[in-house]
Amino acid sequence: MIPDGDLPPPVKGIKDVVEAERVRCFRLDKPIGKQNYRIPYGQYGMFVKSTVPVVVQFGRADVRQPNLAYYCTMAYLVK
């Protein structure tokens, strides 16, 4: 999801596969999913859907400045 304005509408259906008991890191400044979709610069949100229970954790590294600030959220079990 992206904010209202001059940006294109949200893109849905970006798919990727993560094998059981594995970790998959998505760099959102690089193309993601099997469609190699590149998220436009700016604010965005994300929904994660799965056919099985998963744990989702989101973190961000601010690469716009040399100190490389990082923050993350608490992991959340999605049922």
Steps between C-alpha positions, in 0.01 A plus 500: 500500500625850426356839601254697288638753258677484168625146558356199317233286671611216733646191335354170617593138444879522533595139572803322638560162664681435828573141592393367843711601801700753297558873516451718194625858502350736243694817425229739401743725312555209259244323277283256701289196423486285193378808310820696595283792608688812614324705769496873415701728730292635788276359769333163460323226691492127451255213551636146529280201420592136550331163465667387826577680830807725470693744717548840338754758617569830327824696531640799320851627436516869409762497226445866409772615740840353603403398857276221363229525768299179549174428675269201507161400630404213727434173320131426454349156452255496210245219520 
